[in-house]
Amino acid sequence: MNLEEYFEFVGPDDIRIKGHRIGIDDVLYYYLEGYTPEEIAAQLPTLSLEEIYATITYYLQNRAEVDAYLTRLAAWREQRYQEWAANPPSLVQRLRALKADWEKERAAAS
């Protein structure tokens, strides 16, 4: 079997493990943190060890390209977070206001 057959290349910045909604970045996050394949399987139980090993092997064979992919993905996630933080949903704003009021009341009672 060709190694790429384990993956679905949805787009240039979206590589998933075939048959799953799990991206290779999810597996590689654990791998790069030092987890063993068996420990990764415990964290992502819907994946087989074969799929985990295929992902790690793909990474090791294409390290420069996958590292660039992971860097782009991290930058995209950070950008999305910054956009969200600059204009959070109204529920988050209300919860923050309630928390601030609660903290003021607590400080006044002390």
BELFEN-V881235 format. One record per residue. RES is the residue in three letters. D_CENTER is the distance of its C-alpha to the mean C-alpha in whole Angstrom. Layout:
BEGIN
res & d_center
RES & D_CENTER
RES & D_CENTER
END
This chain:
BEGIN
res & d_center
MET & 27
ASN & 26
LEU & 22
GLU & 21
GLU & 22
TYR & 19
PHE & 17
GLU & 17
PHE & 17
VAL & 16
GLY & 16
PRO & 16
ASP & 13
ASP & 11
ILE & 12
ARG & 12
ILE & 14
LYS & 17
GLY & 18
HIS & 14
ARG & 12
ILE & 9
GLY & 8
ILE & 9
ASP & 6
ASP & 5
VAL & 9
LEU & 9
TYR & 7
TYR & 10
TYR & 13
LEU & 13
GLU & 13
GLY & 16
TYR & 15
THR & 18
PRO & 17
GLU & 19
GLU & 17
ILE & 14
ALA & 16
ALA & 16
GLN & 13
LEU & 12
PRO & 16
THR & 16
LEU & 16
SER & 19
LEU & 19
GLU & 21
GLU & 17
ILE & 16
TYR & 18
ALA & 18
THR & 15
ILE & 16
THR & 19
TYR & 18
TYR & 16
LEU & 19
GLN & 21
ASN & 20
ARG & 18
ALA & 19
GLU & 18
VAL & 14
ASP & 14
ALA & 15
TYR & 13
LEU & 10
THR & 12
ARG & 12
LEU & 9
ALA & 8
ALA & 12
TRP & 11
ARG & 9
GLU & 11
GLN & 14
ARG & 13
TYR & 13
GLN & 16
GLU & 18
TRP & 17
ALA & 18
ALA & 21
ASN & 22
PRO & 20
PRO & 22
SER & 25
LEU & 24
VAL & 22
GLN & 25
ARG & 28
LEU & 26
ARG & 26
ALA & 29
LEU & 30
LYS & 29
ALA & 31
ASP & 34
TRP & 33
GLU & 33
LYS & 36
GLU & 38
ARG & 37
ALA & 38
ALA & 41
ALA & 42
SER & 42
END
